[in-house]
Amino acid sequence: PSIVINPETPTFEIQGDVALDRRTGLMWDRAYFEATPETWKDPQPAVTLAASACEASRVGGYDDWRLPTRLELHSMLDHGTCRPAIDLEVFPDTPSSFRSPFWSSTSHFQGAEGLMQYAVGLHLGSITYNGDVTKPTWARCVRSTRDATPPAVAFEIVGSTVRDHRTGLE
């Protein structure tokens, strides 16, 4: 049997230098920056610098920016298009070349070469990790406009549908 995943495409509200996804409550910095590691065997210095840059950001007057998780980064994709899989009116000039993804704060696994890090490629909207990317790589900051407490129940089954209360996906 095949599994069909039909994620919702976000509808963003542009507020100057930031974009708000009302569905998820995530606010995104519309700008991005390069975060290419010196060596692919160890992406952690680049990811750490990207996370620190986000934490130091004061875009829009907010001081709680951070590097997004893998799922948060994936939630900003426009699932109705590719090359790039992102709304370029909301996020102009976003790089989307093949195998040049955006870092997430989510670690993948500890391999023989070190800690692998998840990233999301905006070319096709794919989730990957540092062992499968080339130069350059990028980062974009996010913050939540909602209470950071996770829902008591992550999933709800309604008939033949499962709703993810963390992402709003069904």
N, C-alpha and C positions, 0 to 999 in steps of 0.2 A: 504494500500500500504506500501511496505517496502522502506527504504532509504539505499542506498549503499554508504558508505564513502570509498574512495580509496585514502588515503593520499600517498604522495610520500615518499619513503624511502630515507634518506639523503645519499649522497656520500661524505665521509669525506676525507680531505687531512691532513695527519699527519704532523705537523711541530714541532717536539720535544715534549715539554710538553703540547702542545695545538693541537686541531683539528679544522679545518675550514670546515664549510658546505657552499660551494660556492653558493648553491641554495638560502639559507636564508641570507647569509652574517654573520651568527653567528659563533663566535669562542668560543670553549669550553675548559675549563681546563680539561685535561684528568684525573686528580686526583679528588678525592671526600673526604668528611670528615663527621664524625658523627655529627648530630644535633638533638639529642633526647631530647624532653622536659622533665622537672621534673614531670609534670602532664599533662595529656591529656586534662584536662578541660581548660588549658591555654597554647597553643603551642607558643604564641607570644614571650616569652623570647628566646626560641630556634631559632625561625625564625629570630628574631632581631639579635641574635649572628651570625647566618649563614650569614645574609645580611652584617653585619659589617665585618666578615671575608673575604667575597668576595670583599668588598670595599677596604680593606687593602691589598689585594693580588697584587703581582707584577709579576705574572707568565708570562713568555715570554717577560718580559720587558714592559708590558702594565700596566697602572694604572687606567683603567676604567672598572674593573670587577664588576659584580653585581650578585645578586640572580636572576635567570631567572623567567619570567612570566610562568603561566600555559601553554599557547600555545607554548612558546619557548621550554619549557621542553618536551612537547609532540612532537615537531617537530624533536627532535633528535632520536626518536625511530626507530628501524628497524621493519617495519610493516610486514615483511615477516617471522618473527620468534617470538618465545616467550620463556620464561623461560631461559634466559632473552630476553627481546624485545629490545636489544641494541647490537651493533657490539662490541664484546669483543676483537677484534684485535685493534680497535681504543680506547676503554675504558676498558683495562684489569682489571680483578678482581673486576669489579663493582658488588656490592651486589644486589641481585634481589630476595630475599626471599619474599614470599607472605605477604602482609600487612606491609611491611617495605619500604615505598616509599621515594622519594626525594622531599623536600619542594620546593614550588614555592613562588614567591613574591606576588601572587594573593590571596587576602582574599576571603572567600566564603560567609559568612553571619554572622551577630551578633545573636548568639543563647542565650538561657537562661544561658548557661555555659560560654559564652564569645565569642570572635571572632574566627570563624572557618577559617582554612587555607587550601587552595588547595595543593595537592601533587600529584605526578605521580609515580605509581608503575611500576618498570621495570620488574617485574615478567611476567605480561601479557600486559603491556603498558596501564594500566588503570588510569584514573583520579579519584582521591578520595579526601577526606578531613580528617582532624585530628580526627574526630569522628569515623573513620573507619580504623584506623591503630593501629599497636602495635609496641613495641620496637624492634629494633632500627629504627631510621629514619636518613636520609642522606641529604647532600647538595652538589651541584656542581655549579661552577661559570661560567658565560658567559659574553661575551662582543660582541658588534656589530662592524663590520668592515665597515658598511654603514652609511650614513647620518641617524640620529635618527628621522628625520622629517617623520611622517607617510604620506603615499600617499594621494593625494587629493581625489582620489576615491578609496575606500577600495575594492569594488567588480566591476567586469566587466562581463556582460553577452554576450557570443558569442554563438549563436545558442542555443543549449540545455545545454551548459556548463557555469558554473559560476567560474570565477577565482578570488581568494583572493590575492590581490596585496601585502598584508602584509606578507603572508606566502608562496606564490607561489603555493598553493594548488589549484586544480581544482575539 
